[in-house]
Amino acid sequence: MITVRELSGLRELVREARSSGKSIGFVPTMGALHVGHLALVARARAECEFVVVSIFVNPLQFGPAEDFQRYPRRSEEDTQLLQKAGVDLLYMPDAATFYRQDFSTGIEVAGISEGGEGTMRPGHFRGVATVVAKLFLQVSPDVAYFGRKDLQQVAVVRRMIRDLDFPIRLVVADTVREPDGLAMSSRNVYLSPSERKRAASLPRALFAARDRVAQGERDAASLEQGTRTELEEAGLAVDYVEVVDATTMQRLPRVEPRAALTAAVRLGKTRLIDNVLLLQE
């Protein structure tokens, strides 16, 4: 595995791979890698001949009161994990060079970025769309790999790819979970032992709602209220619980194909998000 920090080095190596006829798979990350990230890497490795992973904690997607400074950074451990996973190229740009001092361009994906995380974290998806577009232009992958845990992020990236004609195929992998159901997340390390135990209430409530749908429930408001009540009774502070179309992120009055139940909760200083698709695909 080759590690580069400069854009010129990245482009030279990608150009060499492409000139050799290799397909290029790309997994963008913010580091602090876990099994979920490595599952994306493994899929890229199985499907593409040249695998690029980026590690970049993107300041544009953090609000003023969010955890940018304390976001876990473990570059040495991450590098070792990616080496073992068979990654060809690790790209770790520096924020000072990635965004010039007078950087002033941003990408807005309207509609789909509103509601849910967009409401709770103003400007977040502008930062996400901007960094992903910039990375897509730098890496020029054939395929990009994202996880379904960040459902709205996936929807934003999918729409951006479509609207801006990026010649990239998007692969969305299922959420990887701990044995108790908690979705893998770099922020899980913030949880105290007691908070970690209570955090499992989030997937349990979502799975319970999915079971209600399997038994015939279709009213979105009933599912949302039942899930909210279960989360609050478990001691979690609820930011939102919403039944949405997983492609457009529009709120739904009733469960229909592509419906997903999304939720965000807080435990102490830690914020967790999760979702489930409510009908079998």
C-alpha positions as CSV (number, residue, x, y, z in Angstrom):
1,M,0.0,0.0,0.0
2,I,1.2,3.5,-0.9
3,T,0.3,6.5,1.2
4,V,0.2,9.9,-0.3
5,R,-0.8,13.3,1.1
6,E,-0.3,15.5,-2.0
7,L,-2.9,15.7,-4.8
8,S,-0.2,15.4,-7.5
9,G,1.0,12.1,-6.1
10,L,-2.6,10.8,-5.9
11,R,-3.4,11.7,-9.5
12,E,-0.2,10.2,-10.8
13,L,-0.8,6.8,-9.2
14,V,-4.5,6.8,-10.2
15,R,-3.5,7.7,-13.8
16,E,-1.0,4.8,-13.8
17,A,-3.7,2.4,-12.6
18,R,-6.2,3.6,-15.1
19,S,-3.7,3.4,-18.0
20,S,-3.1,-0.3,-17.0
21,G,-6.9,-0.9,-17.5
22,K,-7.6,-1.3,-13.8
23,S,-11.0,-0.4,-12.4
24,I,-10.8,2.0,-9.5
25,G,-12.9,1.6,-6.3
26,F,-13.0,4.4,-3.7
27,V,-13.9,4.4,0.0
28,P,-14.0,7.9,1.5
29,T,-13.6,7.9,5.3
30,M,-12.9,10.2,8.2
31,G,-10.7,7.6,9.8
32,A,-11.1,6.0,13.2
33,L,-11.8,2.9,11.2
34,H,-14.1,0.1,12.4
35,V,-15.5,-3.2,11.0
36,G,-18.1,-1.3,9.0
37,H,-15.4,0.7,7.1
38,L,-13.4,-2.5,6.5
39,A,-16.5,-4.2,5.1
40,L,-16.7,-1.4,2.5
41,V,-13.0,-1.9,1.8
42,A,-13.5,-5.6,1.4
43,R,-16.3,-5.1,-1.1
44,A,-14.2,-2.6,-3.1
45,R,-11.3,-5.1,-3.0
46,A,-13.6,-7.9,-4.3
47,E,-15.1,-5.8,-7.1
48,C,-12.3,-3.5,-8.3
49,E,-8.7,-3.9,-9.3
50,F,-7.3,-0.8,-7.7
51,V,-8.7,0.3,-4.3
52,V,-8.3,3.9,-3.0
53,V,-9.2,4.9,0.6
54,S,-9.2,8.4,1.8
55,I,-8.9,9.6,5.5
56,F,-9.8,13.2,6.0
57,V,-11.7,14.7,8.9
58,N,-13.7,17.3,7.0
59,P,-14.0,20.6,8.9
60,L,-16.8,21.8,6.6
61,Q,-19.3,19.3,7.9
62,F,-18.9,20.1,11.5
63,G,-20.9,22.9,13.2
64,P,-19.4,25.4,15.6
65,A,-20.5,23.4,18.7
66,E,-19.8,20.0,17.3
67,D,-16.9,17.5,17.9
68,F,-14.4,18.4,15.2
69,Q,-11.5,18.9,17.6
70,R,-12.2,15.7,19.6
71,Y,-13.2,13.5,16.6
72,P,-11.1,10.4,17.0
73,R,-7.9,10.4,14.9
74,R,-5.9,7.2,14.8
75,S,-3.9,7.4,11.6
76,E,-1.2,4.9,12.6
77,E,-3.8,2.2,13.6
78,D,-5.9,3.0,10.5
79,T,-2.9,2.6,8.2
80,Q,-2.1,-0.8,9.6
81,L,-5.7,-1.9,9.2
82,L,-5.9,-0.8,5.6
83,Q,-2.5,-2.4,4.8
84,K,-3.9,-5.7,6.0
85,A,-7.1,-5.2,4.0
86,G,-5.2,-5.0,0.8
87,V,-5.7,-1.4,-0.1
88,D,-3.6,-0.1,-2.9
89,L,-3.5,3.6,-2.2
90,L,-4.3,5.6,1.0
91,Y,-4.9,9.3,0.5
92,M,-4.5,11.5,3.6
93,P,-4.6,15.1,2.6
94,D,-3.9,17.9,5.0
95,A,-6.8,20.3,5.6
96,A,-4.6,23.4,5.0
97,T,-3.8,22.2,1.4
98,F,-7.2,20.5,0.7
99,Y,-9.0,23.7,1.4
100,R,-7.0,26.8,0.4
101,Q,-7.1,29.8,2.8
102,D,-9.6,31.6,0.5
103,F,-11.7,28.5,-0.4
104,S,-15.2,29.8,-1.1
105,T,-17.0,27.1,-3.2
106,G,-19.8,24.9,-1.7
107,I,-22.3,22.5,-3.1
108,E,-25.9,22.5,-2.0
109,V,-28.2,19.5,-2.7
110,A,-31.6,21.1,-2.1
111,G,-34.6,19.3,-0.8
112,I,-33.0,16.0,0.0
113,S,-30.6,17.6,2.5
114,E,-33.5,19.2,4.4
115,G,-35.2,17.5,7.4
116,G,-33.5,14.9,9.6
117,E,-29.8,15.6,10.0
118,G,-30.2,18.7,7.8
119,T,-32.5,20.3,10.3
120,M,-30.5,19.3,13.3
121,R,-27.1,20.2,11.8
122,P,-27.4,23.3,9.5
123,G,-24.8,23.4,6.9
124,H,-23.7,19.8,7.5
125,F,-24.7,18.4,4.1
126,R,-23.2,21.4,2.3
127,G,-20.0,20.3,3.8
128,V,-20.6,16.7,3.0
129,A,-21.5,17.3,-0.7
130,T,-18.5,19.7,-1.1
131,V,-15.9,17.3,0.3
132,V,-17.3,14.3,-1.6
133,A,-17.5,16.2,-4.9
134,K,-13.9,17.4,-4.4
135,L,-12.7,13.8,-3.6
136,F,-14.6,12.4,-6.6
137,L,-12.8,14.9,-8.8
138,Q,-9.4,14.1,-7.3
139,V,-9.7,10.3,-7.3
140,S,-11.9,9.8,-10.4
141,P,-13.1,6.4,-9.3
142,D,-15.3,4.1,-11.3
143,V,-17.2,3.0,-8.1
144,A,-17.6,4.7,-4.7
145,Y,-18.7,2.8,-1.6
146,F,-20.8,4.1,1.2
147,G,-22.7,2.6,4.2
148,R,-26.4,2.7,4.7
149,K,-26.1,3.8,8.3
150,D,-25.7,7.4,7.1
151,L,-28.9,7.1,5.0
152,Q,-29.4,10.8,4.3
153,Q,-25.8,11.3,3.4
154,V,-26.2,8.4,0.9
155,A,-29.3,10.1,-0.6
156,V,-27.4,13.4,-0.9
157,V,-24.4,11.8,-2.6
158,R,-26.7,9.7,-4.9
159,R,-28.6,12.9,-6.0
160,M,-25.3,14.8,-6.5
161,I,-23.9,12.1,-8.7
162,R,-27.0,12.1,-10.8
163,D,-27.4,15.9,-11.0
164,L,-23.8,16.7,-11.8
165,D,-23.2,13.7,-14.1
166,F,-20.3,12.2,-12.2
167,P,-19.4,9.0,-14.1
168,I,-19.4,7.0,-10.9
169,R,-21.4,4.0,-9.8
170,L,-22.5,4.3,-6.1
171,V,-22.6,1.1,-4.0
172,V,-24.5,1.3,-0.7
173,A,-23.6,-1.5,1.8
174,D,-25.8,-2.7,4.6
175,T,-25.1,-1.3,8.1
176,V,-22.6,-3.4,10.1
177,R,-23.7,-3.9,13.7
178,E,-22.4,-4.9,17.1
179,P,-23.7,-8.2,18.5
180,D,-26.4,-6.2,20.4
181,G,-27.5,-4.4,17.3
182,L,-25.7,-1.1,17.8
183,A,-24.6,0.3,14.4
184,M,-20.8,0.6,14.1
185,S,-19.7,4.2,14.4
186,S,-16.5,6.0,15.1
187,R,-18.3,8.0,17.7
188,N,-19.2,4.9,19.7
189,V,-15.8,5.3,21.5
190,Y,-17.3,8.3,23.2
191,L,-19.8,6.2,25.1
192,S,-19.2,5.4,28.8
193,P,-19.9,1.8,29.8
194,S,-23.4,2.6,31.1
195,E,-24.2,4.7,28.0
196,R,-22.9,2.0,25.8
197,K,-25.4,-0.4,27.4
198,R,-28.3,2.0,26.9
199,A,-27.3,2.8,23.3
200,A,-28.5,-0.7,22.3
201,S,-32.0,0.6,22.9
202,L,-31.8,2.6,19.7
203,P,-31.6,-0.4,17.3
204,R,-34.0,-2.4,19.5
205,A,-36.7,0.3,19.0
206,L,-36.1,0.5,15.3
207,F,-36.2,-3.3,14.9
208,A,-39.5,-3.4,17.0
209,A,-41.0,-0.8,14.6
210,R,-39.9,-3.0,11.6
211,D,-41.6,-6.0,13.3
212,R,-44.8,-4.0,13.6
213,V,-44.7,-3.3,9.9
214,A,-44.2,-7.0,9.2
215,Q,-47.4,-7.6,11.2
216,G,-49.3,-5.1,9.1
217,E,-48.8,-1.6,10.6
218,R,-48.6,1.1,7.9
219,D,-49.3,4.4,9.7
220,A,-46.1,6.4,9.9
221,A,-47.2,8.6,12.8
222,S,-48.0,5.6,15.0
223,L,-44.6,4.0,14.2
224,E,-42.8,7.3,14.9
225,Q,-44.6,7.9,18.2
226,G,-44.2,4.3,19.4
227,T,-40.4,4.4,18.6
228,R,-40.0,7.8,20.3
229,T,-41.7,6.6,23.4
230,E,-39.6,3.5,23.6
231,L,-36.4,5.5,23.2
232,E,-37.4,8.0,25.8
233,E,-38.3,5.3,28.3
234,A,-34.9,3.8,27.8
235,G,-33.4,7.2,28.9
236,L,-32.3,8.5,25.4
237,A,-32.8,12.1,24.4
238,V,-34.5,12.0,21.1
239,D,-33.6,14.5,18.3
240,Y,-36.0,13.1,15.8
241,V,-37.8,9.9,14.7
242,E,-39.1,10.0,11.1
243,V,-40.5,7.7,8.5
244,V,-39.0,8.8,5.1
245,D,-38.5,7.7,1.6
246,A,-35.0,6.4,1.6
247,T,-34.3,7.8,-1.9
248,T,-35.8,11.3,-1.6
249,M,-35.8,11.7,2.3
250,Q,-39.3,13.0,2.1
251,R,-41.5,12.3,5.1
252,L,-44.1,9.7,4.5
253,P,-47.6,9.5,6.0
254,R,-47.8,5.7,5.4
255,V,-45.2,3.0,4.9
256,E,-44.6,2.2,1.3
257,P,-41.8,0.7,-0.8
258,R,-38.4,2.4,0.0
259,A,-39.7,3.5,3.4
260,A,-37.1,3.8,6.2
261,L,-37.4,4.7,9.8
262,T,-34.6,7.1,10.9
263,A,-33.7,8.3,14.3
264,A,-31.1,10.4,16.1
265,V,-30.6,10.3,19.9
266,R,-28.1,11.7,22.4
267,L,-26.5,10.0,25.4
268,G,-24.5,12.5,27.4
269,K,-22.2,14.2,24.9
270,T,-22.6,11.5,22.2
271,R,-25.0,11.7,19.4
272,L,-26.0,8.5,17.5
273,I,-28.0,8.0,14.3
274,D,-29.5,4.9,12.9
275,N,-32.2,3.7,10.5
276,V,-33.9,0.6,9.2
277,L,-35.7,-0.2,5.9
278,L,-39.2,-1.0,6.9
279,L,-40.1,-3.4,4.0
280,Q,-38.2,-6.2,2.5
281,E,-36.4,-5.0,-0.6
